[in-house]
Amino acid sequence: MLTQHSIPLRRFAGALVLAVAATGCEAGTGPASSPLAAPDAPSAARNEVAFPATPMVFASGLEYPRGLKFGPDGALYVAEAGTAGPNSTTESQCPQVVPPVGPYHNGATARISRITASGARTTFASGFPSAVNSFGDVLGVADVAFVENKMYALSSGGGCSHGTLASPAGIARVSSTGSWSIMADLSAWQATHHVANPEPDDFEPDGSWYGMIATEHALVAVEPNHGEVVSADARSGVVSRIIDVSASQGHIVPTVVAERKGALYISNLGTFPSAAGAETIYRVSRKGDISVVATGFTKVLGLVFDHSGRLYVLESSTLDGYPAPLTGDVVRLDKKGRRTVIVNHLFLPTGITIGPDGRLYISNHGFGPPGMGEILRVDLSDDGRGGDDMEPGDG
């Protein structure tokens, strides 16, 4: 039930049913804790604009937009979870997600959109599995990334427990024509590689994969429900675990990852009802050691670094308890741990990136309503270019 103590990412939209009328907003965050990096002074601001800034709608007409990245052609590619479908599986075919969350229903409606510099949207790749649970939360294409100019998609809606036998949850290689095939089977990986501390009352056999980035010749993906971060070789598809987050942190529901100078930075959604400021930014070294970078964040669904190493944190909702529309924001964390709210009043945002133009791009209305998904663009003006920055040691 929605009143239980542990409600994960897959029940996010269900929780919104309770909060859809809420319109409160928060203008800032708490004080800094551990700094992002060694205490060198940030570069002098140039043409600093007043924050929070007012975003503009860059593109609209998307279906549950999630992660987004700029491609080598300069266009913006957006992962969309889709509108699910009527298909289902049975207990005799595979373990199901237990009620009241399961069973899932599935359809091949998830897709990837391509958006030009003018904001024109076209469908680049389609037919990915899209799964909806009993609370109305949709899993589909969760994120995209590029390795050596090739596109890869994190397909979260696949897998038998999500109502389809056609495709597992996994990482797909997407051709220049939009055709795709799974190159890393993450359903099979999780079936044979268990984490130390799964949450038995809140378990997805096929996971609920959310964030993905490219690092050299590999894809790094985050799985919230089991609580782990894995790497998949972009050429062979071989999967290996970077860290079992559950082993040291328990069921914190990690969601997203960013990379800076060889280290990974991850954050989490938390479990509902959650307290405002309860979530954390962590650093994961090359050896898989995890340490706290900063605390005091809320329901984090996006991380991205700018040119000078400042971290932008997307909070999908900043309220205590359950998420509510118009309470999302982006907080910039500089190298001394100082925080600036860059944009607020966001409507359940679900993804963030920085474009080659130095602007911030945000997936908004990421958990619906259907057809209302949009991409917002924020002019940062102070783009952080120039000046050296220091990072924590790689360990």
Secondary structure, DSSP 4 states (H G I P E B T S, - for coil): -TTSS---GGGHHHHHHHHTT------------S-SSS-PPPPPPSSPPPSSPPPEEEEEEESSEEEEEE-TTS-EEEEE-----SB---TTTSPPPPTTT---EEEEEEEEEEE-TT--EEEEEEEEEEEE-TT--EESEEEEEEETTEEEEEE-S-SGGGT-SS--SEEEEE-TTS-EEEEEEHHHHHHHS--SS--TTS--TT-----EEEETTEEEEEETTTTEEEEEETTT--EEEEEEHHHHH-S--EEEEEEETTEEEEEE---SSB-TT-EEEEEE-TT--EEEEEEEE-SEEEEEE-TTSPEEEEES--SSBS--TT-EEEEEE-TTS-EEEEEEEESS--EEEE-TTS-EEEEESTT-STT-EEEEEE--S----SS--------
